[in-house]
Amino acid sequence: TAWRRAVDERGAHLLAIQGGVISVLNAAYDACAAPDLARIDGVRDVAGELVDVIALRPGYSLLVTGWPEASFLWQSLRLQRGRLPQPGAREEVVLGEGVAAALGLAEGERLSIRGREFTVTGVFRPAGVLHNNTVIMPLPVMQEMWGRPAQVTVFNLRLLHPADPRAV
């Protein structure tokens, strides 16, 4: 599936998703749970992620995701042009190739999301279709903009021994 491919692409082996939630977009985890998940035997890294779908303009929706600044997720991006957002940057985003092409944007240009202006610092090429129409920003910025302080919708987990699920 597209979701599985997207998880594999970013180097995660498992997703921790809230039980009973029909849509990942409706989930609400306390981001402070990441250290607890990281202490589970067999877990190497944990990265929370906030995800939503927005209508940027009539007839054009895209995925917006927030990633922690120091997480392994950023290293999984295959940048075609530009760079990742700088640590501590609050007005920088990277775009999937589909978003960049549809909006005619390149690095250095501006994108307005929910009335806030961002500089596009880079364009990445995802392996699958899910992230082709994605805007990625620093997690704290998205949490603030969405009114979801200290919340994530999913945790990405990297395992010490991904071929052996019994090791977790």
TITIVEX-586053 format. One record per residue: x, y, z of N, C-alpha, C in turn. Coordinates in Angstrom, 3 decimals. Last residue first. Example, Ala and Ser with C-alpha at 12.3 -4.5 7.8 and 13.67 -1.06 7.14 Angstrom:
<nodes>
<node <12.850 -2.250 7.080> <13.670 -1.060 7.140> <12.900 0.030 7.870>> <node <13.190 -5.690 7.800> <12.300 -4.500 7.800> <13.200 -3.300 7.800>> 
</nodes>
This chain:
<nodes>
<node <10.775 -7.028 20.020> <10.196 -5.790 20.576> <9.173 -6.143 21.627>> <node <11.499 -9.364 18.863> <12.535 -8.671 19.654> <12.022 -7.368 20.243>> <node <9.619 -10.281 17.173> <9.539 -10.770 18.548> <10.542 -10.066 19.473>> <node <10.322 -9.338 14.667> <9.322 -8.589 15.430> <9.182 -9.071 16.880>> <node <13.109 -9.223 13.087> <12.625 -10.074 14.171> <11.619 -9.322 15.033>> <node <13.965 -7.335 11.329> <13.572 -8.625 10.766> <12.980 -9.567 11.808>> <node <14.818 -5.162 12.898> <13.537 -5.089 12.204> <13.065 -6.413 11.605>> <node <16.265 -4.629 15.569> <16.277 -5.839 14.746> <14.955 -5.927 13.980>> <node <15.807 -2.085 16.537> <17.179 -2.593 16.525> <17.310 -3.791 15.595>> <node <13.509 -0.001 14.684> <13.835 -1.113 15.566> <15.304 -1.489 15.468>> <node <11.875 3.069 14.753> <12.918 2.266 14.122> <13.348 1.226 15.144>> <node <8.624 4.366 14.554> <9.617 3.643 15.343> <10.601 2.928 14.434>> <node <6.654 7.201 14.653> <7.445 6.347 13.771> <8.524 5.691 14.618>> <node <3.485 7.889 15.919> <4.909 7.763 16.237> <5.537 6.800 15.235>> <node <0.919 10.277 15.130> <1.525 8.961 14.989> <2.976 9.032 15.472>> <node <0.081 12.773 15.745> <-0.942 11.831 15.310> <-0.406 10.405 15.203>> <node <0.917 14.731 18.662> <1.262 14.117 17.387> <0.147 13.152 17.017>> <node <1.139 17.651 20.744> <0.414 16.505 20.199> <1.031 16.031 18.896>> <node <2.044 20.059 21.824> <2.538 18.800 22.397> <1.759 17.581 21.919>> <node <-0.786 21.857 20.687> <0.506 21.854 21.388> <0.802 20.486 21.994>> <node <-2.497 22.416 18.365> <-2.322 21.089 18.952> <-0.978 21.007 19.667>> <node <-3.072 24.462 16.557> <-3.631 24.502 17.906> <-3.577 23.157 18.605>> <node <-1.815 24.553 14.183> <-3.002 23.713 14.235> <-3.672 23.742 15.616>> <node <0.417 26.148 14.792> <-0.545 26.582 13.780> <-1.865 25.825 13.853>> <node <1.767 24.533 16.728> <1.290 25.884 17.051> <0.187 26.324 16.084>> <node <2.374 22.258 15.228> <1.581 22.145 16.459> <0.976 23.489 16.841>> <node <3.995 23.387 13.230> <2.694 22.826 12.883> <1.808 22.695 14.113>> <node <6.189 24.144 14.818> <5.474 25.150 14.029> <4.077 24.639 13.683>> <node <7.133 21.730 15.877> <6.600 22.765 16.771> <5.804 23.846 16.036>> <node <7.921 20.281 13.406> <6.786 19.889 14.240> <6.277 21.004 15.150>> <node <8.741 21.978 10.409> <9.121 21.585 11.768> <7.883 21.341 12.631>> <node <7.103 20.511 7.501> <7.575 21.646 8.287> <8.029 21.148 9.653>> <node <6.372 19.501 4.266> <6.911 19.099 5.563> <7.500 20.324 6.243>> <node <3.773 18.780 2.119> <4.587 19.874 2.640> <5.064 19.418 4.012>> <node <3.113 16.532 -0.557> <3.293 16.794 0.870> <4.152 18.027 1.097>> <node <2.647 14.859 -2.799> <1.885 16.092 -2.580> <1.906 16.455 -1.101>> <node <4.249 12.654 -2.419> <4.492 13.504 -3.573> <3.794 14.858 -3.427>> <node <3.733 10.846 -0.429> <4.407 12.097 -0.059> <4.699 13.023 -1.232>> <node <2.373 8.786 -1.881> <1.782 9.423 -0.701> <2.421 10.763 -0.373>> <node <3.757 7.521 -3.963> <2.858 8.633 -4.271> <2.380 9.403 -3.049>> <node <7.280 6.828 -3.274> <5.880 6.493 -3.524> <5.037 7.740 -3.728>> <node <9.693 8.092 -2.983> <9.665 6.843 -3.737> <8.237 6.463 -4.114>> <node <9.839 11.680 -3.463> <9.504 10.483 -2.693> <9.502 9.243 -3.592>> <node <12.053 14.133 -3.762> <11.405 13.136 -4.615> <11.104 11.898 -3.768>> <node <11.805 17.558 -2.604> <12.251 16.166 -2.496> <11.446 15.266 -3.422>> <node <13.101 20.762 -2.436> <12.110 19.915 -3.092> <12.643 18.491 -3.057>> <node <13.590 23.458 -0.047> <13.989 22.316 -0.850> <12.804 21.584 -1.436>> <node <12.569 25.711 1.118> <14.025 25.538 1.144> <14.495 24.391 0.268>> <node <10.219 28.102 0.794> <10.511 26.746 0.341> <12.034 26.614 0.298>> <node <9.095 29.989 3.469> <10.060 29.908 2.383> <10.293 28.445 2.062>> <node <5.727 30.902 4.283> <6.892 30.035 4.455> <7.804 30.147 3.241>> <node <3.222 32.772 5.934> <4.164 32.663 4.816> <5.378 31.811 5.196>> <node <-0.076 31.970 6.827> <1.308 32.166 7.270> <2.250 31.905 6.102>> <node <-2.617 31.257 6.069> <-2.327 32.668 6.276> <-0.921 32.980 6.752>> <node <-2.439 28.486 5.648> <-3.277 29.015 6.721> <-2.908 30.459 7.075>> <node <0.425 29.064 3.929> <-0.363 27.981 4.517> <-1.107 28.564 5.704>> <node <2.050 30.198 1.116> <1.176 30.580 2.212> <0.344 29.383 2.646>> <node <5.375 30.249 0.086> <4.131 29.487 0.088> <3.325 29.917 1.306>> <node <8.014 31.622 -1.930> <7.144 31.661 -0.756> <5.856 30.875 -0.989>> <node <11.290 30.397 -2.978> <9.993 31.036 -3.197> <9.104 30.864 -1.966>> <node <13.499 28.900 -2.360> <13.612 30.355 -2.241> <12.296 31.086 -2.434>> <node <12.880 26.305 -4.690> <13.519 26.763 -3.461> <13.710 28.277 -3.509>> <node <9.736 26.756 -6.452> <11.106 26.246 -6.331> <11.695 26.798 -5.045>> <node <6.446 26.129 -7.731> <7.354 26.676 -6.723> <8.716 25.991 -6.747>> <node <4.056 25.470 -9.057> <5.108 26.206 -9.761> <6.107 26.846 -8.818>> <node <2.196 23.858 -7.980> <2.144 25.266 -7.572> <3.201 26.114 -8.268>> <node <2.852 21.407 -9.130> <1.475 21.906 -9.229> <1.379 23.391 -8.920>> <node <5.578 21.136 -8.393> <5.185 21.257 -9.800> <3.795 21.877 -9.940>> <node <5.406 20.992 -5.585> <6.255 22.004 -6.220> <5.831 22.228 -7.671>> <node <3.757 18.752 -5.279> <3.323 20.060 -4.797> <4.102 21.158 -5.505>> <node <5.443 16.767 -6.413> <4.103 17.017 -6.935> <3.570 18.379 -6.534>> <node <7.786 16.727 -4.837> <7.836 17.194 -6.227> <6.462 17.521 -6.801>> <node <7.190 18.080 -1.558> <7.279 16.959 -2.478> <7.232 17.493 -3.900>> <node <9.062 20.684 0.050> <7.906 20.235 -0.718> <8.203 18.953 -1.471>> <node <9.859 22.094 3.227> <10.269 21.379 2.023> <9.010 20.825 1.374>> <node <9.952 25.341 4.852> <9.329 24.049 4.550> <10.042 23.405 3.363>> <node <10.263 27.850 7.374> <10.838 27.104 6.260> <10.161 25.747 6.120>> <node <9.931 29.401 9.657> <9.222 29.818 8.435> <9.761 29.099 7.204>> <node <11.506 28.757 11.723> <10.065 28.672 11.952> <9.259 28.986 10.694>> <node <14.478 27.056 12.533> <13.738 27.869 11.559> <12.238 27.670 11.768>> <node <15.811 25.287 14.166> <15.234 26.481 14.787> <14.453 27.363 13.837>> <node <17.884 24.202 11.572> <17.434 24.003 12.958> <16.956 25.326 13.554>> <node <16.552 24.889 8.284> <17.603 25.070 9.286> <17.055 24.761 10.680>> <node <15.077 22.481 6.083> <14.953 23.665 6.942> <16.078 23.704 7.977>> <node <17.344 21.167 3.544> <16.351 20.998 4.607> <16.190 22.315 5.373>> <node <17.738 22.547 0.195> <18.225 22.024 1.476> <17.046 21.810 2.417>> <node <17.831 22.202 -3.406> <17.767 22.965 -2.166> <18.318 22.231 -0.961>> <node <16.504 19.314 -5.010> <17.005 20.682 -5.086> <16.922 21.292 -3.699>> <node <15.993 16.794 -4.212> <16.354 16.993 -5.620> <16.986 18.363 -5.818>> <node <16.415 14.783 -1.388> <16.333 16.142 -1.925> <16.791 16.178 -3.376>> <node <14.889 12.418 -0.057> <15.790 12.460 -1.215> <15.629 13.830 -1.874>> <node <14.703 11.984 3.446> <14.260 12.700 2.250> <15.324 12.680 1.162>> <node <15.735 10.892 5.730> <15.189 9.968 4.740> <14.789 10.656 3.437>> <node <16.390 12.815 7.514> <17.496 12.216 6.767> <17.004 11.270 5.680>> <node <13.969 13.380 8.770> <14.532 14.350 7.825> <15.621 13.728 6.951>> <node <13.660 11.186 10.542> <12.777 11.344 9.387> <13.366 12.277 8.331>> <node <15.193 11.252 12.782> <15.722 10.498 11.652> <14.878 10.692 10.397>> <node <14.956 14.575 14.256> <14.548 13.186 14.041> <15.197 12.571 12.805>> <node <15.274 17.169 15.113> <16.448 16.285 15.172> <16.103 14.833 14.852>> <node <12.670 18.371 14.757> <13.882 18.873 14.098> <15.034 17.879 14.053>> <node <9.814 16.357 14.065> <10.760 16.918 15.033> <12.077 17.273 14.350>> <node <7.560 17.340 11.451> <8.545 16.398 11.965> <9.424 17.079 12.999>> <node <4.327 17.581 10.171> <5.342 18.202 11.002> <6.241 17.134 11.586>> <node <2.692 17.768 7.024> <3.210 16.978 8.135> <4.287 17.761 8.869>> <node <0.005 17.881 4.865> <0.959 18.685 5.624> <1.396 17.834 6.799>> <node <-1.106 17.045 1.684> <-0.763 16.539 3.002> <0.247 17.483 3.635>> <node <-3.600 18.904 -0.128> <-2.282 18.324 0.058> <-2.097 17.884 1.495>> <node <-5.923 19.738 -2.718> <-5.611 19.352 -1.343> <-4.214 18.767 -1.292>> <node <-7.615 21.720 -4.758> <-6.252 21.229 -4.571> <-5.967 21.007 -3.093>> <node <-10.172 22.808 -4.979> <-9.806 21.725 -5.878> <-8.401 21.182 -5.710>> <node <-9.231 25.957 -3.764> <-10.333 25.099 -4.226> <-9.855 24.057 -5.243>> <node <-6.138 25.450 -1.972> <-7.010 26.308 -2.777> <-8.141 25.406 -3.258>> <node <-5.452 23.704 -0.030> <-4.630 24.894 -0.205> <-5.370 25.946 -1.025>> <node <-6.957 21.910 2.228> <-7.270 22.425 0.900> <-6.496 23.728 0.766>> <node <-5.015 19.456 4.006> <-5.641 20.773 3.887> <-5.972 21.054 2.428>> <node <-4.538 16.910 6.297> <-4.800 17.221 4.899> <-5.496 18.565 4.870>> <node <-1.904 16.198 8.644> <-3.238 16.668 8.302> <-3.327 16.870 6.801>> <node <0.114 15.027 11.329> <-0.286 14.927 9.927> <-1.691 15.482 9.751>> <node <2.983 14.918 13.247> <1.637 15.475 13.171> <1.274 15.557 11.700>> <node <5.001 12.514 14.788> <4.651 13.197 13.542> <3.208 13.688 13.654>> <node <7.876 11.405 16.644> <6.469 11.762 16.531> <6.235 12.537 15.249>> <node <10.150 8.883 16.489> <9.896 10.240 16.003> <8.395 10.447 15.886>> <node <12.611 6.866 17.948> <11.193 7.221 17.897> <11.080 8.657 17.405>> <node <14.909 4.114 17.651> <14.582 5.531 17.546> <13.075 5.705 17.487>> <node <14.990 1.371 18.560> <16.203 2.167 18.386> <15.923 3.660 18.406>> <node <13.561 -1.110 20.532> <13.306 0.133 19.799> <14.584 0.957 19.760>> <node <14.239 -3.243 22.154> <14.191 -3.468 20.719> <13.918 -2.230 19.887>> <node <12.334 -2.313 24.939> <13.387 -3.181 24.400> <13.176 -3.399 22.911>> <node <11.418 1.050 25.210> <10.955 -0.319 24.991> <12.105 -1.123 24.384>> <node <12.225 3.654 25.270> <12.768 2.762 26.300> <12.311 1.313 26.141>> <node <10.759 4.946 23.343> <12.172 4.696 23.050> <12.802 3.747 24.064>> <node <8.352 5.334 24.661> <8.417 4.363 23.566> <9.864 3.989 23.259>> <node <9.203 7.346 26.422> <8.706 6.077 26.954> <8.755 4.986 25.883>> <node <9.858 9.451 24.647> <10.913 8.805 25.442> <10.474 7.464 26.046>> <node <7.175 9.971 23.540> <8.280 9.454 22.723> <9.391 8.816 23.561>> <node <5.280 11.227 25.034> <5.368 9.772 25.184> <6.548 9.188 24.411>> <node <5.025 13.850 24.385> <5.960 13.547 25.475> <6.102 12.050 25.716>> <node <2.933 14.051 22.658> <4.281 13.937 22.081> <5.318 13.575 23.133>> <node <0.088 12.300 23.092> <0.943 13.240 23.786> <2.360 13.027 23.270>> <node <-1.925 11.877 20.187> <-0.986 11.349 21.175> <-0.285 12.504 21.863>> <node <-4.669 11.668 18.518> <-4.018 12.695 19.337> <-3.211 12.015 20.430>> <node <-6.164 11.170 15.286> <-5.474 10.691 16.473> <-4.812 11.848 17.217>> <node <-7.217 11.931 12.897> <-7.985 12.264 14.099> <-7.301 11.851 15.396>> <node <-5.551 10.916 10.972> <-5.630 12.369 11.099> <-6.381 12.808 12.355>> <node <-6.043 8.229 10.939> <-4.835 8.692 11.615> <-4.907 10.198 11.866>> <node <-9.334 7.191 11.517> <-8.439 7.955 10.659> <-7.242 8.436 11.465>> <node <-10.322 5.663 13.611> <-10.581 5.247 12.238> <-9.626 5.936 11.274>> <node <-8.993 4.531 16.589> <-9.128 5.699 15.713> <-9.287 5.211 14.286>> <node <-8.467 2.328 18.127> <-9.849 2.750 17.995> <-10.061 3.959 17.110>> <node <-5.234 3.351 19.273> <-6.238 2.326 19.077> <-7.635 2.915 18.988>> <node <-2.940 5.413 17.620> <-3.924 5.316 18.695> <-4.985 4.278 18.355>> <node <0.013 3.857 16.470> <-1.185 4.632 16.169> <-2.201 4.377 17.272>> <node <3.220 3.578 15.635> <2.373 3.479 16.823> <1.207 4.439 16.590>> <node <4.659 1.758 13.044> <3.954 2.977 13.428> <3.162 2.680 14.681>> <node <7.921 0.437 12.272> <6.578 0.317 12.853> <5.989 1.705 13.057>> <node <10.137 1.268 10.925> <9.763 -0.133 10.826> <8.361 -0.387 11.337>> <node <11.343 3.980 8.903> <10.626 3.480 10.083> <10.254 2.015 9.841>> <node <12.433 5.115 6.670> <13.306 4.359 7.546> <12.649 3.885 8.826>> <node <10.838 6.277 4.812> <11.445 7.157 5.813> <12.247 6.408 6.861>> <node <9.985 4.102 3.287> <10.835 5.124 2.681> <11.523 5.994 3.721>> <node <8.214 2.748 4.966> <9.503 2.149 4.610> <10.477 3.198 4.100>> <node <6.102 4.595 4.910> <6.756 4.259 6.175> <8.135 3.677 5.905>> <node <5.408 4.524 2.204> <5.845 5.786 2.802> <6.578 5.540 4.118>> <node <4.569 1.872 1.952> <5.736 2.323 1.197> <6.297 3.618 1.798>> <node <2.284 1.959 3.559> <3.413 1.081 3.927> <4.697 1.531 3.224>> <node <0.688 3.726 2.050> <1.083 4.072 3.416> <2.297 3.259 3.839>> <node <0.273 2.370 -0.338> <1.005 3.639 -0.365> <1.506 4.003 1.028>> <node <0.837 -1.194 0.000> <0.000 0.000 0.000> <0.878 1.253 0.000>> 
</nodes>
